[in-house]
Amino acid sequence: MADYYELLGVSRAASADDLKKAYRRRARELHPDANPDDPEAEERFKELAKAYEVLSDDQQRARYDRFGEAGVSGAASGGAEDLFGSGLGDIFDAFFGGSGGFGGGGRRGPSGPPRGQDMEVVVDLTFEQAVFGAEIPVGLKLPQPCADCAGTGAGEGTQPVTCADCNGSGQVRRVRQSVLGQMVTTAPCGRCGGLGQVIATPCATCRGEGRVTVDKTYQVEVPAGVDSGATLRLTQRGAAGPRGGAPGDLYVHIRVAPHARYERDGVDLVTRVPVSIAQASLGTRLDLPTLDGDEELSIPPGTQPGHEFVLRHRGVPRLQGRGRGDLRVIVDVVVPTNLTDAETDLLQRFAQGRHEEVGSSGGGLFSRIKSAFS
């Protein structure tokens, strides 16, 4: 998901009133009813609603500003409280050994900075790029490690220090009395947010987060044969994690532009070629533009409308690397309109020679002269 502030179109210093106004404006723009022809409108509207839900809550906004999306999802965002005052995650951990148990002694979960968010981007390809593959630049705004503090979040000349509340574990243990007996649970440390370290003097550039949002461009290798709807996963090319956390992944969604002449049918290419009645009847040779260059197509005499010629291995490369599909050429016989008198007479004589009944809306010049003297 994109940065919540960017989704709403506001700065990070926006007030609650600014957020509300921006949300109402963007909601009108992105509402699915206002975009009936856009299949992605509903998903963008949901993302917008999620962004406003987080930023309009002071506690969630503070976590988001510090840790990004990871700070407001999963265990980092809190959760429902159970009957005994602890989170649902604590109850599951107590019973299944994740972070404690009856009488204590359970294993401790991992601490340290969280992983960065996965990012998504949509790229547009030409028809030829999708068929033959290409290396394309993909640009987006992306949280990257802060250069001024080397990703630590600490100001110049200082270092993060071990959290005194959790002794660097990132978690605190709680002993609770319940109707089931004594329960020992663990939870993320409230002082350090589960990182195990605190920063007394935050970096002025990144405000202690250890990362800044910058414009980033990757050169992405698109394999031959992709089609609209395909997704490429670039491991560890997503957002950098806060305070030195591992980066997330980047998901590149493919959208392919239509072609003026060709359509795809799986790994086959399909095109239609117009020929005249005379060409279909007597045969001809045509120059057929293909994605590999011009090829000569032989139309034998008597070719019928809808006849399909197949050019082997001129289609789309298979993604698994096992050759290519075919090029299928469908013949469209074009019936002439706005005939001259001479053309009409020729066709009438042709029909008479074949004993075929044809309609007439007055006939040609020859017929009218003949009728005048009959």
C-alpha positions in Angstrom: 0.0 0.0 0.0 1.2 3.5 -0.7 2.1 6.0 2.0 -1.1 7.0 3.9 -0.3 10.7 3.8 0.1 10.5 0.0 -3.1 8.6 -0.4 -4.9 11.5 1.3 -2.9 14.2 -0.4 -1.7 15.9 2.9 1.6 16.6 4.6 2.8 14.7 7.7 2.0 17.8 9.7 -1.7 17.9 8.7 -4.2 18.6 11.4 -7.2 16.5 12.2 -9.4 19.0 10.3 -7.1 18.9 7.3 -7.3 15.1 7.3 -11.1 15.1 7.4 -11.4 17.6 4.5 -8.8 15.7 2.4 -10.6 12.4 3.1 -14.0 13.7 2.1 -12.5 15.2 -1.1 -10.6 12.0 -2.1 -13.6 9.8 -1.1 -15.8 11.6 -3.6 -13.1 11.2 -6.3 -12.4 7.5 -5.7 -15.8 6.2 -4.7 -16.7 3.2 -6.9 -20.0 4.8 -7.9 -18.1 7.7 -9.4 -15.8 5.3 -11.3 -18.1 2.6 -12.7 -15.7 1.6 -15.5 -12.7 1.3 -13.2 -12.4 -2.2 -11.7 -9.7 -1.0 -9.3 -11.8 1.8 -7.9 -13.2 -0.3 -5.0 -9.7 -1.4 -3.9 -8.4 2.2 -3.9 -11.4 3.4 -2.0 -10.7 0.7 0.7 -7.1 1.8 0.9 -8.2 5.4 1.4 -10.6 4.5 4.1 -7.8 2.5 5.9 -5.4 5.5 5.7 -8.0 7.9 7.2 -8.9 5.3 9.9 -5.2 5.1 11.0 -4.3 8.8 10.7 -7.5 10.1 12.4 -6.6 8.1 15.6 -3.8 9.8 17.5 -2.3 6.6 18.9 -2.4 4.8 15.6 -1.0 7.8 13.8 1.9 8.0 16.2 2.7 4.3 15.6 2.4 4.8 11.8 4.7 7.8 11.9 7.3 5.8 13.8 7.1 2.4 12.2 5.0 2.8 9.0 2.3 0.3 8.1 4.0 -2.4 10.2 3.2 -0.4 13.3 -0.6 -0.4 12.7 -1.0 -4.0 11.6 -0.9 -7.3 13.4 0.4 -7.4 16.9 1.9 -3.9 16.7 -1.6 -2.3 16.5 -2.9 -3.8 19.7 -6.1 -5.8 19.5 -9.2 -6.8 21.2 -9.0 -7.3 25.0 -10.1 -10.7 26.4 -12.1 -11.3 29.5 -9.0 -11.3 31.7 -7.6 -8.0 30.4 -5.0 -9.3 28.0 -5.0 -9.4 24.2 -6.3 -12.4 22.3 -2.8 -13.0 21.1 -1.7 -13.5 24.8 -4.4 -16.1 25.3 -3.3 -18.1 22.3 0.3 -17.8 23.3 -0.5 -19.0 26.8 -2.2 -22.2 25.6 0.0 -23.0 22.6 3.4 -22.1 24.0 4.1 -19.1 21.8 5.1 -16.7 24.6 4.4 -18.2 27.9 2.1 -20.7 29.7 0.7 -21.8 33.0 3.4 -21.1 35.5 5.7 -19.3 33.1 8.9 -20.4 31.5 7.7 -20.1 27.8 10.0 -19.2 25.0 10.5 -15.5 24.1 9.6 -14.2 20.7 12.1 -12.4 18.5 12.9 -8.8 19.0 14.4 -6.1 16.9 13.1 -3.7 14.2 10.2 -4.9 12.1 10.4 -5.7 8.4 9.5 -3.0 6.0 6.2 -2.9 4.1 5.6 -4.7 0.8 5.0 -2.2 -2.0 2.9 -2.4 -5.1 3.1 -0.6 -8.5 1.3 -1.0 -11.8 3.4 -0.7 -15.0 2.1 -0.3 -18.6 3.7 -2.3 -21.4 3.3 -2.2 -25.1 1.9 -5.3 -26.8 5.4 -6.0 -28.3 7.1 -5.6 -24.9 4.7 -8.2 -23.4 5.3 -10.6 -26.2 9.0 -10.4 -26.5 10.0 -9.3 -23.0 11.8 -6.0 -22.1 13.8 -4.3 -19.4 11.8 -1.3 -18.2 12.3 1.3 -15.5 9.9 1.2 -12.6 9.8 4.4 -10.5 8.0 4.9 -7.2 8.4 6.7 -3.8 10.0 4.3 -1.4 11.2 4.5 2.3 14.9 3.9 2.2 17.5 3.9 5.0 18.4 7.3 6.2 21.9 8.2 5.0 22.5 10.7 7.8 22.2 8.2 10.6 22.9 5.0 8.6 19.4 3.7 9.4 19.8 3.7 13.2 17.5 6.7 13.8 20.0 8.2 16.3 21.3 11.8 16.0 24.9 12.6 15.0 27.4 11.4 17.6 24.8 9.3 19.5 23.7 5.6 19.4 20.5 3.8 20.3 20.7 2.5 23.9 19.2 -0.7 25.3 15.7 -0.3 26.6 15.7 -0.4 30.4 12.1 -1.7 30.6 12.7 -4.9 28.6 16.5 -5.2 28.8 16.7 -5.2 25.0 14.3 -8.1 24.5 11.6 -6.0 23.0 9.0 -7.8 25.1 7.8 -7.6 28.7 6.3 -10.5 30.7 3.1 -10.2 32.7 1.8 -12.5 35.4 -2.0 -12.6 35.6 -4.4 -14.4 37.9 -7.4 -15.8 36.1 -10.1 -18.3 36.7 -7.8 -20.8 35.0 -4.9 -20.1 37.4 -1.7 -18.1 37.0 -0.9 -17.1 33.4 2.4 -15.7 32.2 2.2 -13.7 29.0 4.4 -11.5 26.9 3.7 -8.4 25.0 5.7 -5.8 23.0 7.5 -3.4 25.2 5.5 -0.2 25.4 8.6 2.0 25.9 10.6 0.8 22.9 7.8 -0.5 20.7 9.3 -4.0 20.6 12.6 -2.8 19.2 14.7 -3.4 22.3 16.4 0.0 22.0 15.4 3.6 22.6 16.8 6.8 21.1 17.5 9.7 23.4 18.5 12.0 20.5 16.6 11.3 17.3 18.2 12.0 13.9 17.0 15.4 12.7 16.6 14.1 9.1 14.4 11.0 9.7 13.1 12.0 13.2 14.3 8.7 14.7 12.7 6.4 12.2 15.9 5.4 10.5 14.4 5.9 7.0 13.2 8.6 4.6 10.9 8.5 1.6 12.8 9.0 -1.7 12.2 8.6 -5.4 13.5 5.2 -6.4 13.9 3.6 -9.8 14.5 -0.1 -10.5 15.3 -1.7 -13.9 12.9 -4.6 -14.0 13.4 -7.5 -16.4 10.0 -8.5 -17.8 10.0 -12.0 -19.2 8.7 -12.7 -22.7 5.1 -13.9 -22.8 3.6 -12.0 -19.9 0.0 -10.7 -20.1 -2.2 -8.3 -18.3 -2.8 -9.4 -14.7 0.6 -11.0 -14.2 2.5 -9.9 -11.1 6.3 -9.9 -10.7 7.7 -10.1 -7.2 11.0 -8.4 -6.5 12.4 -9.7 -3.2 13.6 -7.0 -0.8 12.9 -4.2 -3.2 10.0 -2.8 -1.1 10.1 -0.3 1.8 13.1 -0.4 4.1 12.2 -1.4 7.7 12.4 1.2 10.4 15.6 1.5 12.4 17.5 -1.0 10.2 14.7 -3.5 9.7 14.8 -5.8 6.6 13.1 -4.4 3.5 9.8 -5.7 2.2 9.1 -6.9 -1.3 8.0 -5.0 -4.4 5.1 -6.4 -6.4 4.9 -5.2 -10.0 1.5 -5.6 -11.6 1.5 -5.8 -15.4 -1.0 -4.0 -17.7 -0.6 -4.5 -21.4 -1.9 -2.1 -24.1 -4.0 -3.5 -26.9 -2.6 -3.9 -30.4 -4.2 -2.3 -33.5 -3.9 -5.5 -35.5 -3.4 -8.5 -33.2 -5.2 -10.1 -30.2 -4.0 -12.8 -27.9 -5.6 -16.1 -27.4 -3.4 -17.7 -24.8 0.0 -18.1 -26.5 -1.6 -17.7 -30.0 -1.9 -14.4 -31.9 -5.0 -13.8 -33.9 -5.5 -11.3 -36.7 -8.0 -10.8 -39.5 -7.1 -10.1 -43.1 -9.6 -8.4 -45.5 -9.6 -9.7 -49.2 -11.9 -8.8 -52.0 -14.4 -11.2 -53.7 -12.1 -11.4 -56.7 -9.0 -12.2 -54.6 -10.8 -14.8 -52.6 -12.2 -16.4 -55.9 -9.1 -16.2 -58.0 -6.4 -16.3 -55.3 -3.7 -13.8 -54.5 -0.5 -13.2 -52.5 -0.5 -10.6 -49.6 2.2 -9.0 -47.5 1.2 -9.8 -44.0 2.8 -7.6 -41.3 3.7 -9.8 -38.3 5.4 -9.0 -35.0 8.6 -10.6 -36.5 8.4 -8.7 -39.8 6.5 -9.0 -43.0 5.6 -12.4 -44.3 4.0 -13.4 -47.6 0.6 -15.0 -47.3 -0.7 -17.1 -50.1 -4.5 -17.1 -50.6 -5.5 -20.0 -52.8 -8.4 -19.7 -55.3 -11.8 -20.4 -53.8 -10.9 -19.3 -50.2 -14.0 -19.0 -48.1 -14.9 -16.3 -45.6 -13.7 -17.2 -42.1 -11.0 -19.6 -43.4 -8.1 -19.7 -41.0 -4.4 -19.9 -42.0 -1.9 -20.9 -39.3 1.7 -19.7 -39.2 3.5 -22.0 -36.9 5.7 -20.6 -34.1 4.8 -17.0 -34.8 2.9 -16.4 -31.7 3.7 -15.6 -28.0 6.7 -17.2 -26.3 5.6 -19.6 -23.5 6.7 -18.4 -20.1 8.1 -21.8 -19.3 10.5 -21.5 -22.2 9.0 -24.2 -24.4 8.7 -22.5 -27.8 6.0 -20.2 -29.1 2.4 -20.3 -30.0 1.0 -19.9 -33.5 -0.2 -16.9 -35.6 -3.8 -17.5 -36.8 -4.9 -15.5 -39.8 -8.7 -15.3 -40.4 -9.9 -14.3 -43.9 -12.6 -11.6 -44.1 -14.1 -11.5 -47.6 -15.2 -7.9 -48.2 -18.3 -7.3 -50.3 -18.0 -4.2 -52.4 -20.4 -1.3 -52.1 -21.2 1.7 -54.3 -20.7 -0.3 -57.5 -20.3 1.6 -60.8 -22.7 0.7 -63.7 -20.0 -1.3 -65.4 -19.2 -3.3 -62.3 -22.9 -4.0 -61.7 -23.2 -5.3 -65.3 -20.2 -7.5 -64.9 -21.6 -9.0 -61.7 -25.0 -9.5 -63.3 -23.5 -11.3 -66.3 -21.4 -13.4 -63.9 -24.5 -14.4 -62.0 -26.4 -15.2 -65.2 -23.5 -17.4 -66.3 -23.8 -19.3 -63.1 -27.6 -19.4 -63.2 -27.8 -17.5 -59.9 -30.8 -15.3 -58.9 -29.7 -11.8 -57.9 -31.7 -8.8 -56.7 -31.9 -5.7 -58.8 -32.7 -2.1 -57.8 -32.9 -0.8 -61.3 -30.0 -2.6 -63.0 -27.0 -1.1 -64.7 -26.6 1.0 -67.8 -26.8 -2.0 -70.1 -30.0 -3.3 -68.5 -31.6 0.1 -68.6 -30.8 0.5 -72.3 -32.1 -3.0 -73.0 -35.3 -2.3 -71.1 -35.9 0.9 -73.1 -35.9 -0.9 -76.4 -37.9 -3.9 -75.3 
